């Protein structure tokens, strides 16, 4: 590295100085210079890791400026850093505070603003699909999950990366219905779910949609009556049983967010271990209202495989073909929300 630096410095002094700056930045990263994360109380991961990298890049840009080595590349990095810092500042300052007008704590405009500030990962759930002409469907789960390996309940990675978003979304649902209990929130963007049921639900669900779209209703099947009903959830809350088959209607528009609040059946494991009790405490601190036995379903539905074909055949003509193909290729319960 020293020999290379000497060679570069002799032939091209400017590039030699730039090479020295790059080496110094690499040394910074390997030394893991301490950065204060006391405000978060957690080690860097997710968005915080990105913040660490951007901070080092910003340091490198500053050094380049000191040596008079401003370049298009470094200026782009600087602009990206400033933009991300501004976005993060807006996200941290935005709201879980009571509005000056009215008594509502978090309205749909606030929800939409928070959701647009987050880059959701691709949605890999089996029942999830995209609308033609739109970008890939995206989504993640906030709240409770079953960790791999030892089978302990833990907060999802998205919860650890976006605690402010979790707090705002929890507050929105609790404001709408203080008595409703849940452990998890499925966040979707431009996701068109085919016919499925939510096999991990232990209690009732609540749902709301927001964004720039028309149509996109939720179709919900009733195994008791054998019929389907479509409900408009655009800026409206809907209570439903996620164990019943349901699907997303096609919509018009570039942006459709859907939020599904539910109780993950693994919540029963939380009180059985020290890690589980710590997880429960963390989620309750974020605003997840922990359910009790009284909040769970009192009765079981018939097995999913016995209801699937009847539900598919009862769909209207425009939705039936795809659902019948799904029923024919059925391989087990879905965990999509």
Secondary structure per residue as TSV (DSSP state, phi and psi in degrees):
chain	resnum	aa	ss	phi	psi
A	1	X	-	360.0	-41.7
A	2	X	H	-66.1	-42.9
A	3	X	H	-61.8	-42.1
A	4	X	H	-63.2	-38.5
A	5	X	H	-64.5	-41.6
A	6	X	H	-64.7	-41.9
A	7	X	H	-62.4	-48.5
A	8	X	H	-63.1	-38.7
A	9	X	H	-66.7	-35.9
A	10	X	H	-70.4	-40.3
A	11	X	H	-85.0	-47.6
A	12	X	-	-132.1	90.8
A	13	X	H	-54.2	-40.3
A	14	X	H	-65.5	-45.5
A	15	X	H	-66.3	-31.4
A	16	X	H	-63.5	-42.9
A	17	X	H	-65.1	-38.9
A	18	X	H	-64.8	-39.6
A	19	X	H	-62.0	-40.4
A	20	X	H	-62.9	-40.5
A	21	X	H	-62.7	-42.0
A	22	X	H	-62.2	-43.6
A	23	X	H	-62.0	-40.7
A	24	X	H	-65.2	-38.2
A	25	X	H	-64.2	-41.9
A	26	X	H	-62.0	-39.6
A	27	X	H	-63.5	-38.5
A	28	X	H	-57.7	-47.7
A	29	X	H	-64.4	-41.3
A	30	X	H	-68.9	-32.0
A	31	X	H	-78.3	-13.8
A	32	X	T	52.7	60.8
A	33	X	-	-53.4	134.9
A	34	X	-	-66.5	138.8
A	35	X	-	-127.2	138.8
A	36	X	-	-75.1	111.1
A	37	X	-	-113.2	25.2
A	38	X	T	-63.0	-25.1
A	39	X	T	-70.2	-25.3
A	40	X	T	-96.9	-27.1
A	41	X	T	70.8	19.0
A	42	X	S	-144.6	154.2
A	43	X	-	-67.6	159.0
A	44	X	-	-63.3	131.5
A	45	X	-	-160.1	156.3
A	46	X	T	58.9	-122.3
A	47	X	H	-63.1	-31.1
A	48	X	H	-69.3	-37.6
A	49	X	H	-60.2	-42.7
A	50	X	H	-61.4	-38.3
A	51	X	H	-62.9	-40.0
A	52	X	H	-61.4	-48.9
A	53	X	H	-61.1	-44.6
A	54	X	H	-64.5	-32.8
A	55	X	H	-67.4	-41.1
A	56	X	H	-65.5	-39.6
A	57	X	H	-62.9	-38.1
A	58	X	H	-64.8	-38.6
A	59	X	H	-61.9	-40.8
A	60	X	H	-65.2	-38.3
A	61	X	H	-63.2	-38.4
A	62	X	H	-64.5	-41.3
A	63	X	H	-65.0	-40.5
A	64	X	H	-60.6	-39.0
A	65	X	H	-65.0	-37.3
A	66	X	H	-62.8	-37.3
A	67	X	T	-86.0	1.6
A	68	X	T	73.3	29.1
A	69	X	-	-107.9	41.1
A	70	X	-	-65.2	136.4
A	71	X	-	-139.3	166.6
A	72	X	H	-61.0	-40.2
A	73	X	H	-62.8	-49.1
A	74	X	H	-66.3	-35.5
A	75	X	H	-67.3	-35.6
A	76	X	H	-63.8	-43.3
A	77	X	H	-60.9	-41.5
A	78	X	H	-62.2	-42.2
A	79	X	H	-64.8	-42.1
A	80	X	H	-62.4	-40.7
A	81	X	H	-64.2	-45.5
A	82	X	H	-62.8	-40.0
A	83	X	H	-64.6	-44.0
A	84	X	H	-66.4	-35.7
A	85	X	H	-65.1	-41.4
A	86	X	H	-64.5	-41.5
A	87	X	H	-64.4	-43.1
A	88	X	H	-63.9	-38.4
A	89	X	H	-63.6	-43.1
A	90	X	H	-63.5	-38.0
A	91	X	H	-68.1	-41.3
A	92	X	H	-73.0	-28.9
A	93	X	H	-85.0	-18.2
A	94	X	S	-76.5	156.3
A	95	X	-	-69.6	76.2
A	96	X	-	-97.1	64.5
A	97	X	S	-129.1	154.7
A	98	X	-	-74.5	133.7
A	99	X	-	-67.8	153.5
A	100	X	S	-69.8	-30.0
A	101	X	S	-105.2	130.2
A	102	X	S	79.4	-178.6
A	103	X	S	-109.8	0.6
A	104	X	-	-78.2	133.1
A	105	X	S	-80.1	-49.2
A	106	X	S	-134.9	115.6
A	107	X	-	-97.3	178.5
A	108	X	H	-67.0	-29.5
A	109	X	H	-64.3	-39.6
A	110	X	H	-66.7	-43.0
A	111	X	H	-57.6	-46.7
A	112	X	H	-63.7	-40.2
A	113	X	H	-62.0	-42.5
A	114	X	H	-65.9	-42.9
A	115	X	H	-65.6	-37.7
A	116	X	H	-69.2	-18.5
A	117	X	T	-83.1	-3.5
A	118	X	S	-114.8	132.6
A	119	X	-	-89.5	103.5
A	120	X	-	-75.7	144.8
A	121	X	-	-73.5	169.6
A	122	X	B	-63.3	142.0
A	123	X	-	-87.4	114.6
A	124	X	-	-102.5	9.6
A	125	X	-	-66.3	147.3
A	126	X	T	-61.2	-39.0
A	127	X	T	-84.0	-6.2
A	128	X	E	-81.7	139.1
A	129	X	E	-143.6	168.7
A	130	X	-	-108.9	157.1
A	131	X	-	-84.1	138.3
A	132	X	T	-58.3	135.6
A	133	X	T	89.5	-8.2
A	134	X	S	-108.7	165.2
A	135	X	-	-71.1	177.2
A	136	X	-	-60.0	147.2
A	137	X	-	-71.2	142.7
A	138	X	E	-133.0	158.2
A	139	X	E	171.1	162.2
A	140	X	E	-155.2	172.7
A	141	X	E	-112.2	130.5
A	142	X	E	-100.7	144.6
A	143	X	E	108.4	-134.8
A	144	X	E	-87.5	143.4
A	145	X	E	-148.7	164.5
A	146	X	E	-97.3	116.0
A	147	X	-	-71.3	151.2
A	148	X	T	-77.3	160.2
A	149	X	T	90.9	-90.2
A	150	X	T	-87.5	-4.1
A	151	X	-	71.8	30.0
A	152	X	-	-93.4	149.7
A	153	X	E	-79.2	136.5
A	154	X	E	-142.8	160.3
A	155	X	E	-68.4	144.8
A	156	X	-	-66.0	160.7
A	157	X	H	-60.2	-37.6
A	158	X	H	-63.4	-34.2
A	159	X	H	-65.4	-41.3
A	160	X	H	-70.2	-31.1
A	161	X	H	-81.5	-30.8
A	162	X	-	-130.7	61.6
A	163	X	H	-65.4	-31.7
A	164	X	H	-65.5	-41.1
A	165	X	H	-63.1	-43.3
A	166	X	H	-59.2	-41.5
A	167	X	H	-63.6	-44.5
A	168	X	H	-64.5	-44.3
A	169	X	H	-68.4	-37.8
A	170	X	H	-62.6	-43.3
A	171	X	H	-64.6	-35.6
A	172	X	H	-62.6	-44.8
A	173	X	H	-71.2	-39.7
A	174	X	H	-66.5	-32.7
A	175	X	H	-67.7	-37.7
A	176	X	H	-71.6	-39.4
A	177	X	-	-148.1	95.9
A	178	X	T	-63.5	-21.3
A	179	X	T	-87.9	-10.7
A	180	X	-	-79.9	132.4
A	181	X	-	-111.9	145.3
A	182	X	-	-159.5	160.2
A	183	X	S	-116.9	-14.3
A	184	X	E	-147.3	155.3
A	185	X	E	-133.4	120.3
A	186	X	E	-90.2	120.6
A	187	X	E	-106.0	124.5
A	188	X	E	-126.1	144.5
A	189	X	E	-130.2	123.7
A	190	X	S	50.2	44.3
A	191	X	-	-110.1	122.2
A	192	X	E	-105.1	106.6
A	193	X	E	-85.0	132.1
A	194	X	-	-75.9	-179.2
A	195	X	S	-62.5	125.1
A	196	X	B	-160.1	168.7
A	197	X	-	-128.5	155.2
A	198	X	-	-95.5	99.0
A	199	X	T	-73.8	-11.6
A	200	X	T	-100.6	6.2
A	201	X	B	-77.6	130.8
A	202	X	-	-105.2	-11.6
A	203	X	B	-148.9	-175.2
A	204	X	-	-64.9	160.6
A	205	X	E	-118.9	158.2
A	206	X	E	-133.2	147.3
A	207	X	E	-141.3	148.3
A	208	X	E	-148.7	146.4
A	209	X	E	-120.6	151.1
A	210	X	E	-153.0	160.9
A	211	X	S	132.6	-169.9
A	212	X	S	-100.5	87.1
A	213	X	-	-159.2	164.0
A	214	X	E	-128.3	157.3
A	215	X	E	63.6	-137.2
A	216	X	-	68.5	36.4
A	217	X	-	-73.5	164.7
A	218	X	E	-95.2	122.6
A	219	X	E	-95.1	126.7
A	220	X	E	-127.1	130.7
A	221	X	E	-95.0	144.7
A	222	X	E	-111.5	115.2
A	223	X	T	-69.8	-23.3
A	224	X	T	-71.5	-45.3
A	225	X	T	-94.7	-17.5
A	226	X	T	75.5	17.2
A	227	X	E	-120.3	163.2
A	228	X	E	-110.1	146.8
A	229	X	E	-135.1	139.4
A	230	X	E	-103.4	133.6
A	231	X	E	-127.2	132.9
A	232	X	-	-81.8	117.7
A	233	X	-	-107.4	11.8
A	234	X	B	-69.5	109.2
A	235	X	T	60.6	25.0
A	236	X	-	-133.6	141.1
A	237	X	-	-86.9	142.0
A	238	X	E	-133.4	130.0
A	239	X	E	-97.8	134.2
A	240	X	E	-156.2	167.7
A	241	X	-	-96.6	107.8
A	242	X	T	-68.3	-12.3
A	243	X	T	-74.1	-22.1
A	244	X	S	-75.0	152.2
A	245	X	-	-67.6	141.3
A	246	X	E	-152.8	164.1
A	247	X	E	-155.4	167.1
A	248	X	E	-101.0	129.9
A	249	X	-	-75.9	148.0
A	250	X	-	-58.3	152.5
A	251	X	E	-135.3	165.7
A	252	X	E	-112.1	131.1
A	253	X	S	131.3	159.8
A	254	X	S	-85.5	-11.4
A	255	X	-	-149.9	121.7
A	256	X	-	-137.6	112.6
A	257	X	E	-99.0	140.9
A	258	X	E	-132.1	139.8
A	259	X	E	-121.1	126.9
A	260	X	E	-121.6	118.4
A	261	X	E	-98.4	130.2
A	262	X	E	-154.0	169.5
A	263	X	-	-106.5	116.2
A	264	X	B	-74.8	132.0
A	265	X	G	-63.2	-16.8
A	266	X	G	-75.8	-2.8
A	267	X	G	-62.1	-22.1
A	268	X	G	-63.1	-23.0
A	269	X	G	-81.3	-10.6
A	270	X	G	-62.3	-40.8
A	271	X	G	-82.1	1.0
A	272	X	G	-91.9	-2.0
A	273	X	S	-150.9	160.3
A	274	X	H	-64.2	-41.0
A	275	X	H	-63.1	-41.2
A	276	X	H	-64.6	-41.5
A	277	X	H	-66.2	-36.3
A	278	X	H	-65.6	-39.3
A	279	X	H	-62.6	-44.8
A	280	X	H	-59.2	-44.2
A	281	X	H	-61.9	-40.4
A	282	X	H	-63.9	-43.6
A	283	X	H	-70.0	-39.2
A	284	X	H	-63.6	-34.6
A	285	X	H	-66.4	-31.3
A	286	X	H	-77.4	-15.8
A	287	X	T	117.5	3.3
A	288	X	-	-73.9	118.8
A	289	X	-	-81.4	106.5
A	290	X	-	-65.9	131.7
A	291	X	-	-78.6	160.2
A	292	X	-	-116.9	-179.7
A	293	X	G	-60.5	-31.5
A	294	X	G	-69.0	-17.0
A	295	X	G	-91.7	-0.1
A	296	X	B	-93.3	166.0
A	297	X	-	-63.6	135.4
A	298	X	S	-85.4	-23.4
A	299	X	S	-133.8	156.6
A	300	X	-	-95.8	150.2
A	301	X	-	-90.0	161.3
A	302	X	-	-57.1	157.8
A	303	X	-	-53.8	146.3
A	304	X	H	-58.8	-40.5
A	305	X	H	-64.1	-27.0
A	306	X	H	-79.8	-17.3
A	307	X	H	-102.9	-18.4
A	308	X	H	-63.3	-51.3
A	309	X	H	-65.0	-41.5
A	310	X	H	-63.2	-38.8
A	311	X	H	-65.9	-41.3
A	312	X	H	-65.3	-41.1
A	313	X	H	-69.9	-23.7
A	314	X	T	-84.5	-6.2
A	315	X	S	-68.7	153.6
A	316	X	-	-60.5	160.6
A	317	X	H	-56.0	-41.5
A	318	X	H	-67.4	-17.6
A	319	X	H	-112.2	-8.2
A	320	X	H	-73.0	-42.3
A	321	X	H	-59.2	-48.7
A	322	X	H	-62.7	-40.1
A	323	X	H	-66.7	-37.1
A	324	X	H	-66.1	-38.8
A	325	X	H	-63.2	-39.1
A	326	X	H	-64.7	-40.8
A	327	X	H	-65.7	-36.3
A	328	X	H	-68.3	-30.0
A	329	X	T	-101.0	17.7
A	330	X	-	-58.9	131.4
A	331	X	-	-127.5	5.7
A	332	X	S	144.8	169.8
A	333	X	-	-61.6	146.2
A	334	X	-	-94.1	152.6
A	335	X	-	-113.3	15.3
A	336	X	-	-73.4	152.9
A	337	X	-	-121.5	360.0
